[in-house]
Amino acid sequence: MSAPVRLQYGALPLRPSASGRSDILLITSRDTGRWIIPKGWPMRGKDGWEVAAREAFEEAGIEGEIQAQAIGAYHYTKRRPAGRSLTCRVEVFPFGVVSELKRWPERHQRRRQWFTAVEAASLVDEDELKSLILSVE
């Protein structure tokens, strides 16, 4: 019997670029330092988009306007202690960044950086996330 797929919610931080397309803000994961989007587990009493907005604040130190409709989802394998892993499905909500904070909860644990959509897509590992990023370009 296969393990169930665990649900998470993620924010895709966007801002208009000088070229009229969208730039994407990526953050580093705490464990491996690879480029990801802010995401987290469901929270009691909160809709998916609310969770995604909260994670964007905590992990990336950004504030803005999040859409209540997901633009898609991607899957990834979350590595757990003792060599175990979980398959996660992340529903992704577009997040229009209005401000970047100088201080936020995880500022000492992660880096954040803006990229063009093409650059961001080349930096993330998951093919489904690459496609989602390129879809908003």
Protein Blocks (a to p, Z undefined) as FASTA:
>chain_A
ZZddddddddddddddfkopacddddddfklopacdddddddehiafklmmmmmmmmmno
pacdddfbdfbdcddddddehhiacdddddddddddfbdcfbdfklmmpccddddfklmm
mmpmblklmmmmmmmZZ
